[in-house]
Every structure is written in C-alpha cells, then in structure tokens.
C-alpha cells in the first residue's frame, strides 16, 4: 500500500468524521495517478509530447479522417475550451494537426490529424501500449475489469457530491 499507516495515525483520529480507510483509499488513488502521470510525462517527452497532447491526438485518431470541432475534443478530454485551444495550438505548431474553418458553422473550427501526426502515433503507440500492458499485467483480466468498475463507482460518487452535498462542498 503506498499510504503508510503512520501517516494517518495519532492526532487525526480526534477529528469528527475521520475514516482512516476512506482517506487511505483516496490517497492511494492520488499517489497512483500522480505516479502514472509522471511516468507518462517522461515516456512522451522523447517525442515532444505531453500526456494531454497525446490524448488529444488519440481523440482525433479515434474519429478516423473525420474532422472534429474543438468543443467535441474538449468533451472527450473533460477539458475547457481554453485548454483545448492551447493543446491544439501546440499540436498545430508541431505540424501534428491542422485547423480549418467549419464550412457549416463559421463560429467553429475543425481539427484533423496531419500525416506527420499519424506517423508519430504509429511510432509512439506500440511502445505506449506495451508499457501499459506491463503496468497492468500484475492484475488478471477480471481484476482489471473490477478496478474499472470500482473507479466508475467513485467517479459517480463525486458527481453525487457535486449535485447533493448539503454543505456545498462540490469538487
């Protein structure tokens, strides 16, 4: 367990609502997510990418040759328009995507992968997929599905907190 018991012992137990296991659960999730983000940052740096840039490229790739609006990309990335615009700006500077005015709606811009972007994905993804497989091979297929289900339960619990928290402690 990446969260030592000693970290949560002692004087914390005196606070109302203290639940050691709940706190350990969230800390373990945060520590694991942080470690994953650090690893991904290191892996993709050699290609001039960040995890966010790679995710944007993957979203575009998943739509084949179909151009996407910035707002659509943002929905897949759970990101704001300003963040998506910044990501696409960087990817366009690197020659990995191109932008064009949307002929059906002059207020929006369409984004597509370039050949350079497709070639970069062809180089990056096999190594990335091998690393992901190695990271998760400690879990059986059943355990992976269970972990996905458990994380989905937590995700929906966060949504419920946002909607119904009487103290207004939305996240």
C-alpha positions, 0 to 999 in steps of 0.5 A: 500500500503506498499510504503508510499507516503512520501517516494517518495515525495519532492526532487525526483520529480526534477529528469528527468524521475521520475514516482512516480507510476512506482517506487511505483509499483516496490517497492511494488513488492520488499517489497512483495517478500522480505516479502514472502521470509522471511516468507518462510525462517522461515516456512522451517527452522523447517525442515532444509530447505531453500526456494531454497532447497525446490524448488529444491526438488519440481523440482525433485518431479515434474519429478516423479522417473525420474532422472534429470541432474543438468543443467535441475534443474538449468533451472527450478530454473533460477539458475547457475550451481554453485548454483545448485551444492551447493543446491544439495550438501546440499540436498545430505548431508541431505540424501534428494537426491542422485547423480549418474553418467549419464550412457549416458553422463559421463560429467553429473550427475543425481539427484533423490529424496531419500525416506527420501526426499519424506517423508519430502515433504509429511510432509512439503507440506500440511502445505506449501500449506495451508499457501499459500492458506491463503496468497492468499485467500484475492484475488478471483480466477480471481484476482489471475489469473490477478496478474499472468498475470500482473507479466508475463507482467513485467517479459517480460518487463525486458527481453525487457530491457535486449535485447533493452535498448539503454543505456545498462542498462540490469538487 
